[in-house]
Amino acid sequence: MASLQGYAAPRWLPGGHTQTIWPALFARRFAGAAPQFDRERWDTPDGDFIDVDVLRSPAPGYAPWLVLFHGLEGSSNSHYAQAFADVAAQRGWHFALPHFRGCSGELNLAPRAYHSGDFEEIGWILHRLRQRSAAPLRVAGVSLGGNALLRWAEEAGDTAAAAASAVAAICSPVDLTASGHAIGQGFGRLTYTRMFLSSMKPRALAKWQQHPGLFDRDKLMAARDLYEFDNVFTAPLHGYKNTEDYWQRASAKPHLARIRIPTLVLNARNDPFVPAHSLPVQLEAGRFVTLWQPHQGGHVGFPAGSFPCQVQAMPQAVAAWLAAPE
């Protein structure tokens, strides 16, 4: 199994920002034809819905599943989602990408959205998939989705093994306070923060139209970074007092030692979203957690190969690791 510990980016893509932006925009995502998905709508226990995209695949019923939870404002169209789907197809696995609420292209119904500590939603989704198949569930989460997945594994403890054989968190902000401040400064504020708010604000305003008075609309309009957005929208809608309470309680890093299933936590040390100083060390992580912390890779980048490069090397390595514990 190839580890990414010694990963090195192409020399023409120096630095964490280029290794983040170029792969998302220009890199090859799949080896052949684009993955094709069938969409399933699942009714949630609180009267809402989520949309789950399942890869069209000739895999037999007994084949393992690769389940991927996307990152902030992600979907099955994200570069990493298509790369993971392609890798699953190459291995003869089933693949499913559950969209967090509101991320599938249609506004969800309930007076809520999604957040980094959404472990109860993760647990419900995995339980439903487990009812569908007795085959191994190999579960990965990217960025926000990875932190939420870790929080589920932490909260589930010994019972997690009944749902998943192994989990992996990729480029996840396991210390949300450190990551929130990093993305809110300098180049990150000018680029990534603007990009996220350009879709998060309209979606939040649509939620306000759906549920008038749900939050302070004027304050949301004035929000200039994720801290202010979370203070007005994410935190109060999901049971947190404020941004500080949300970032502290939703962070996976303080609870990693509670995990009781094989877990991979992959973070590039030059990730512009996740400062290297905020990453866990093995003593904090516990004996069930494997840490991969290569010096390069950016945020969900890990470009490889000749120009314009491809982004399958990371999903291939993660998929191999997820299969190994069995």
Phi, psi and omega in degrees: 000128182276121175275156175265008183303322181262019182301138173227132180286158172306143186297335181277003175237073182278143171089155184295325182291313180294324180286349174267311190282313183300310180301322181293330186260325194233345187285156175289132185260337184212157186282323182237238179287154179297141178301141178248132184243149166254133183265132176243137176255122180252131173282134182267161182298338182262019176083015179253199176210158166229156176251131181242124177264122182248129182295131171292120189210143174277009183301139179292162184301331183276356182292149177298161175250139166252119181251130182237125173261124187281173180268188181305122179062021179273180180191186177289352175272351181296148184302319182289328180294317180291325177294316178296320179298319180294319178295319177299317179298318179299329181271356181076028180258156166284158181217136177223138174238104174282130177276133170296160189300126179089358185262001184265004181105355178228133181296133177286172191265324188286161177281058180201171177228246177212166183200172188291342181251026188282052187290332178294321176296316177303313182298318180296317180297314181293324177297319180292321177293324178296323176295333183282328187211140175271355179292158180302138172256114177255119195240130177234152176224139182252129176054242179306316180298328177289320177296317178297322178295318177297319178298324176296312181299323179294313182291325182286329178056233182295337182279349183298327183296339178289340182254321186227142177277329179195155179226156177220134176248126188244118177055040184270140178281079186289345170242093188294329179295313179297316181290320179299320179287325181296315183284345181268009183235155169052227183299324179298321179292322183286333185248289188294316180300314178299319181298312181296313183294335181296335175254329182290320180296310178300323180292320177295320179295324175295325177293323177295320177297325180288324181228078184306134179084007183298328179206175181282103185297320182295319179294323178295318179299329182274352183298130183249351179209177184292330177300310181292322178297313180296327181293324182272322191246293190299310185297302185295329181287343186237024170088016178253151183290318183195185182299316181300316179296316179298307183298324181287310186285333182273347182291136182278333188306316184293345188242012186302326183293349178278349184290141184231018172232158179304127187222133175251132175239109184252123177218127171286140183282353175250021178294120181290346178269335189232097183302140182302325182292344182269355185285149179286155170256165188299325180299324178285329190283329181090174191281345180270353187251128174258130180255124167249119182226068178296157183285338183235170178136334182068202179261108181052043180254276180051051178294148181213158176086185183283166180306137002273014179078171179226163183241027180270343183300317180292309177301324178297316180293319180293317179298319178296321178293317181298326181281333187296321184299341180278000000 
